[in-house]
Amino acid sequence: MNLTVWVDVAIGLSLVYLGTSLFVTVINEYLAQLLNLRGKQLCDSLKELIVDPEVRALLEQSPVLKPFFDAQAGKAPSYIDPNILAHLLVGGLAIGSKAGDTCQRASETIDKLSDGALKTQLQALVATAGNTTQGLVTAVSEWADRSLTALGGKYKRYLHTISFWIGLAVAIGFNIDTIALTQELYRDRGIRDAIASLGAQIAAKTSQETFDKCFALTARQSREDTACVPLNGLVDAVQGRNEWLGKLPIGWPERPDGTDSSPFSRLSPSAWHWVSHAFGWLLTALAISLGAPFWFDLLNKVVNLRHGMGKPEVVKKPEVDRPTTSAS
């Protein structure tokens, strides 16, 4: 078994998965904005963090935080500055008492809260923050940031599930069948070499910093950034089967009469045909759900491995004219 062949197959699959994952990310971004998923999740996280009704009432008085606690306040923003939250929280707690400085007044108000997790956590922050107001604000800010990040893990898991189902729909819609792709890459050396070369070019032109930058941009911003051209071209290749991935078995080819040849247009008599397609689409959806960063990292590793396995050029030794001897 030629290991180089399987490395090239891995490059081809990583390339397809990367382009498809980026395409699914664009769809996720659109749905997240349309349904305000980030804002709703942040709202739920804040309500879970600030469980005490008295503290909630204090924070609802601020126009900045009111949308997170009041359903009638309109669409909740998708981001909140932990430092602003800390200032509003400490300041709101300090208003409840008249004695001492801000830090002391806030501490006295915290001690009067109903027993619960929030009271215990705020008392611990007061005990470790020192006697300065800025120290307390900094401690509360760091606590809020860490807590909201941890609570935001639910949103990431939710997006991961959405990505799987969107990936499955894309795999079926574009007929991205992992089994068929693997078979074609393994059988056809020309396609395999072309795809391996394309993967090496994209890895060479796109650094990790560039990928992180492009991945963080919106779809429109990415289109306007020239550094993101290789990644955008890969997404276009998955969507339109252009010259980059045109030779791979992606999409539903047309019949001579102009109709599509998808299994949905005419049921196939072969049960194995359906089982193979279904399993191939499922594998593609599972791969897509791992995310574009995973496949970009794997693509770079496999390309580096392929470079290390490259056959050295054979240097031909120059022919030396041998002296001829004449018969005596």
Disulfide bonds with the S-S distance in Angstrom:
Cys214-Cys228 1.99
